[in-house]
């Protein structure tokens, strides 16, 4: 297909179209490891005669569903990323994500488009364990949990910091993780995007002196907001067809914006709009377990915020009293959780994201 790359360098071995197709079929038919089978299946779909690939969305803009993505648009997205991050032929790209979702498969496409050497390792929570020492990685996409686990080990932290550029996405980056990232000497970016925009359309630096809370749009991307204050993106390789999101933002200058939270998570408390994600950032240093801010109905205010903690045992009264005192120092009175709930396990989607609504439904 014209304009669609059909060759790949994988772990130093160059595959032309025929060789790549044969290798992909071998992965699907003979390989027992699921992530390798998925890699083979994607390559087969990429090399077929269709102009699109089908992929499951992560649910960022609604219920997860199968959608079709244009191969030409995927190539255009990969090219834009390459220009922004200076990706060059013969550099090494790390694939440590599942190819079932957009972030993983786009690493394969980027390697094809920019003729990079793709190093594929198991997409575990600690993928850097599988990278041989003294291996130079120029570009990688990682999940927050993968970065967090690397920071907890001196050996893995050295490997992490040796990667020239890392983009982090797939789940929110906690304040404590971002604090650890800020001390790294390499280039680490948070990403903003979704399957519908064919991965990220904006990034923000998290490491070093250039770290920022504002996202910078990639060249050619334009945004606006609807009456809810939610971001609407126009993307050139999607024919500038507007992508309407549920992400409430604060527009900045020169193609920048700040993400405030999800519209479907907003708490309307006595006419005040409270963003759970903003409250979570403030109190993250106080809580060692996974948690989130949600709401319950209130006769006077309509809704009030509550704190939900993933913990198998009930929190003791002394701990709760101390936590409430500490939160009161960090939060406005309207933001302070009126109740603290414990649950042994959060509901999650297939991609590992916490399903807040289902967790609250089960809890209440």
C-alpha positions in Angstrom: 0.0 0.0 0.0 1.4 3.3 -1.1 3.0 5.4 1.7 2.6 2.6 4.3 6.0 1.3 5.5 6.3 -2.5 5.3 9.7 -3.2 6.7 10.9 -3.4 10.3 14.2 -3.7 12.1 13.6 -5.9 15.2 16.3 -6.6 17.7 18.9 -5.7 15.1 17.5 -8.0 12.4 16.1 -6.3 9.2 12.9 -7.8 7.8 11.5 -6.9 4.4 7.8 -7.3 3.8 7.9 -11.0 2.9 10.2 -11.9 5.8 8.2 -9.8 8.2 4.9 -11.4 7.2 6.4 -14.9 7.6 7.9 -13.9 11.0 4.5 -12.5 12.2 2.7 -15.7 11.2 5.2 -17.7 13.1 4.5 -15.6 16.2 0.8 -16.2 15.9 0.9 -19.9 15.1 3.9 -21.2 17.1 4.5 -18.7 19.9 2.8 -19.4 23.2 3.5 -16.1 24.8 0.4 -13.8 24.5 2.1 -10.5 23.9 4.2 -12.0 21.1 1.1 -13.4 19.5 -0.5 -9.9 19.7 2.6 -8.4 18.0 2.3 -11.0 15.2 -1.4 -10.3 14.7 -0.9 -6.6 14.5 1.9 -7.0 11.9 -0.3 -9.3 9.8 -3.1 -6.7 9.9 -0.7 -3.9 9.1 0.6 -5.7 6.0 -2.8 -6.7 4.6 -4.6 -4.8 1.8 -7.0 -2.9 4.1 -6.5 0.8 4.6 -7.3 0.6 8.3 -6.7 -1.5 11.4 -9.3 -2.2 14.1 -8.4 -1.6 17.7 -10.2 -1.4 21.1 -10.4 2.1 22.7 -9.3 2.6 26.3 -12.6 4.3 27.2 -11.1 7.8 27.6 -14.0 9.3 25.6 -16.7 6.8 26.6 -17.5 3.1 26.8 -14.5 1.0 25.3 -15.3 0.0 21.8 -13.7 -1.3 18.6 -12.9 1.5 16.1 -11.1 1.6 12.8 -8.0 3.7 12.5 -6.6 4.8 9.1 -3.1 3.4 8.4 -2.2 6.7 6.7 -3.3 8.6 9.8 -1.2 6.4 12.0 1.8 7.0 9.8 1.2 10.7 9.9 1.0 10.6 13.7 4.2 8.6 13.9 5.9 11.2 11.6 4.7 14.0 13.8 6.1 12.3 17.0 9.3 11.7 15.2 9.8 15.4 14.2 8.9 16.5 17.7 11.3 14.2 19.5 14.0 14.0 16.8 13.7 10.3 16.1 16.3 9.1 13.6 17.1 5.9 11.6 19.2 3.3 13.5 18.2 4.7 16.9 16.8 2.1 19.3 13.1 2.2 20.3 11.8 0.2 23.3 8.5 -1.7 23.0 7.4 -2.7 26.5 3.7 -2.2 26.2 1.0 -4.6 25.0 0.1 -4.2 21.3 -3.6 -4.6 22.1 -3.9 -0.9 22.6 -2.8 2.2 20.7 0.3 3.1 22.8 2.0 -0.2 22.1 1.1 -0.6 18.5 2.2 2.9 17.7 5.7 2.1 19.0 5.8 -0.5 16.2 4.6 2.0 13.6 7.1 4.6 14.7 9.9 2.1 14.4 8.8 1.3 10.9 8.3 4.9 9.8 11.6 6.2 11.2 13.6 2.9 10.5 14.5 2.5 14.1 15.7 -0.7 15.7 12.8 -2.0 17.8 13.7 -3.8 21.0 10.7 -5.8 22.2 10.6 -7.0 25.8 7.8 -8.5 27.9 5.2 -5.9 28.9 5.5 -6.5 32.6 5.4 -4.0 35.4 9.2 -4.1 35.4 10.2 -4.4 31.7 13.6 -2.8 32.2 14.7 -6.1 33.9 14.8 -7.6 30.4 17.1 -5.0 28.9 20.8 -6.2 28.8 23.3 -3.9 30.5 24.9 -1.2 28.3 22.0 -1.3 25.8 21.3 2.2 24.4 17.6 3.1 24.2 16.8 6.4 22.5 13.0 6.4 22.8 10.5 4.5 24.9 6.8 4.7 25.9 6.0 3.5 29.4 3.2 3.2 31.9 3.4 5.1 35.2 3.6 1.8 37.1 6.6 0.7 35.0 8.4 4.0 35.8 7.6 3.8 39.5 9.0 0.2 39.8 12.2 1.3 38.0 12.6 4.2 40.4 12.5 1.9 43.4 15.6 -0.1 42.2 19.0 1.5 41.9 19.9 -0.8 39.0 16.6 -0.2 37.1 16.7 3.5 37.9 20.1 3.6 36.1 18.6 1.9 33.1 15.6 4.2 33.2 17.8 7.3 33.3 19.9 6.0 30.4 16.9 6.1 28.1 17.2 9.4 26.1 13.5 10.2 25.9 10.5 8.6 27.6 6.9 9.3 27.1 4.6 8.2 30.0 0.8 7.6 29.5 -2.0 5.2 29.9 -2.9 6.3 33.4 -2.5 9.4 35.6 0.9 10.2 37.0 0.7 10.6 40.8 2.4 13.6 42.5 4.8 11.3 44.3 5.9 9.6 41.0 6.2 13.0 39.3 8.4 14.1 42.2 10.7 11.2 41.5 10.7 11.8 37.8 11.6 15.5 38.3 15.0 14.4 39.6 15.9 12.4 36.5 18.5 13.8 34.0 16.9 12.4 30.9 13.8 13.7 29.0 10.6 12.4 30.5 7.2 13.6 29.2 3.6 13.0 30.3 1.3 12.6 27.3 -2.2 13.7 26.5 -4.2 11.8 23.9 -6.4 8.9 23.2 -7.1 6.1 20.7 -9.4 8.4 18.7 -6.6 11.0 18.2 -4.1 8.1 17.4 -2.1 8.5 20.6 -0.8 11.7 22.0 -1.5 15.2 20.6 0.2 17.1 23.5 3.0 16.5 26.0 4.4 18.1 29.1 8.0 17.8 30.4 8.2 16.2 33.9 11.9 15.9 34.4 14.5 18.5 35.1 14.4 22.3 35.2 12.1 22.4 32.2 9.3 20.5 34.0 5.8 22.1 33.7 2.2 21.5 34.6 1.1 22.7 31.2 0.8 20.6 28.1 2.3 21.8 24.8 0.4 20.9 21.6 2.3 19.1 18.9 2.8 21.1 15.7 -0.4 21.4 13.6 -2.8 20.4 16.4 -5.4 23.1 17.4 -7.8 23.0 20.3 -10.9 24.8 21.6 -13.4 24.2 24.4 -17.1 23.5 24.5 -19.7 25.0 26.9 -18.6 22.5 29.5 -15.0 23.7 29.3 -14.0 20.4 27.7 -11.2 20.1 25.2 -12.1 19.8 21.5 -9.1 18.8 19.3 -8.6 19.3 15.6 -6.0 17.0 14.2 -4.6 17.5 10.6 -4.2 13.8 9.9 -7.8 13.2 10.9 -8.9 15.8 8.3 -9.4 18.2 11.2 -12.5 16.4 12.2 -13.2 17.6 15.8 -12.6 15.1 18.5 -14.8 16.1 21.5 -13.5 14.9 24.9 -14.7 14.9 28.5 -11.4 16.5 29.7 -11.9 19.9 31.4 -9.0 22.1 30.6 -7.7 25.6 31.3 -6.3 27.1 28.0 -3.0 28.8 28.1 -1.0 30.8 25.6 1.0 29.6 22.5 -0.6 26.2 22.2 -0.5 25.3 25.8 -3.2 24.1 28.3 -3.6 22.7 31.8 -5.7 19.6 32.4 -8.1 20.0 35.3 -9.9 16.6 35.3 -12.7 14.6 33.8 -16.1 16.2 33.3 -17.9 13.0 34.3 -16.0 13.0 37.6 -16.8 16.6 38.5 -18.6 17.0 41.9 -21.3 19.7 42.0 -21.3 20.7 45.7 -23.7 23.5 46.5 -23.1 25.0 43.0 -19.3 24.7 43.3 -17.5 22.5 40.7 -14.9 20.3 42.5 -12.4 18.4 40.4 -11.5 15.0 42.1 -8.2 14.8 40.3 -7.1 18.2 41.6 -8.0 17.2 45.2 -6.2 13.9 44.7 -3.0 15.7 43.7 -3.1 17.7 46.9 -3.5 14.8 49.3 -1.4 12.1 47.5 1.6 12.6 49.8 -0.6 11.6 52.8 -1.9 8.2 51.6 0.3 5.2 50.8 -2.4 3.1 49.3 -4.3 3.5 46.0 -7.2 5.9 46.4 -9.6 8.2 44.6 -12.0 11.0 45.4 -15.6 10.4 44.5 -19.0 11.8 45.7 -22.2 10.8 47.5 -25.5 12.6 47.5 -26.3 15.2 50.1 -29.7 16.7 50.9 -28.4 20.3 51.3 -25.5 20.5 48.8 -26.5 18.0 46.2 -23.1 16.2 46.2 -20.2 16.1 48.7 -16.7 14.6 48.2 -15.7 11.3 49.8 -12.4 9.5 49.9 -12.1 5.9 48.8 -9.0 3.9 49.8 -8.0 0.5 48.6 -7.1 -1.4 51.8 -8.1 -4.8 53.0 -8.4 -3.9 56.6 -10.6 -1.1 58.0 -8.7 2.1 58.9 -8.5 2.6 62.6 -10.1 5.7 64.2 -6.7 7.2 65.2 -5.5 7.0 61.7 -8.6 8.5 60.3 -8.5 11.4 62.8 -4.9 12.1 61.9 -5.6 11.9 58.2 -8.5 14.3 58.5 -6.4 16.8 60.4 -3.7 16.7 57.7 -6.2 16.9 54.8 -7.8 20.0 56.5 -4.4 21.8 56.2 -4.1 21.1 52.5 -7.7 21.4 51.3 -10.3 24.1 51.2 -13.3 23.3 53.4 -15.5 22.6 50.4 -12.9 20.0 49.1 -12.6 18.1 52.4 -14.0 14.5 52.1 -17.0 14.1 54.3 -16.5 10.4 54.6 -13.7 7.8 54.1 -14.5 4.4 52.7 -12.3 1.3 52.5 -12.6 -1.4 49.9 -10.3 -4.4 49.5 -10.1 -4.2 45.7 -10.9 -1.5 43.1 -12.7 -2.4 39.9 -10.4 -2.0 36.9 -10.8 -2.0 33.1 -8.7 -4.3 30.9 -6.1 -1.6 30.6 -5.6 -1.4 34.4 -7.4 2.0 34.8 -9.5 2.3 38.0 -13.3 2.1 37.2 -14.5 4.7 39.8 -18.2 4.3 39.0 -18.2 0.6 39.3 -16.2 0.7 42.5 -18.6 3.2 44.1 -21.6 1.2 42.9 -20.2 -2.0 44.6 -19.2 -0.1 47.7 -22.5 1.7 48.3 
